[in-house]
Amino acid sequence: MKERMHELTTTNELSDAFKILDKCNNGGVCDGSIDSSEFRTILKSLGQNFSDQEIDEMIKMADKDGDGSIDEKEFIIVMNAGSSKGDSSAPQSNST
């Protein structure tokens, strides 16, 4: 149950992060997705310089519905998948 509560918190935090990253248009209406241009801006603001091709590939990997952008659900799935991968620096359990 404790793990499930942590998962809910993480999902809420990821949802909040997505809403911050989703840039609104001039009318102040957010479109609910992050396109390659927004993603590039986010990465540059974090000091990351990826080529257009690399950014397009990242979007393609995350874009499960094929609309060319990342929506909130896709963002949460991708971020959770990334955090569930094994960390090579973490101690390994040898239960046999």
Secondary structure, DSSP 8 states (H G I E B T S, - for coil): -HHHHHHHHHHHHHHHHHHHHS-B-TTS-B-SEE-HHHHHHHHHHTT----HHHHHHHHHHH-TT-SSSEEHHHHHHHHHHHHHS--TTS------
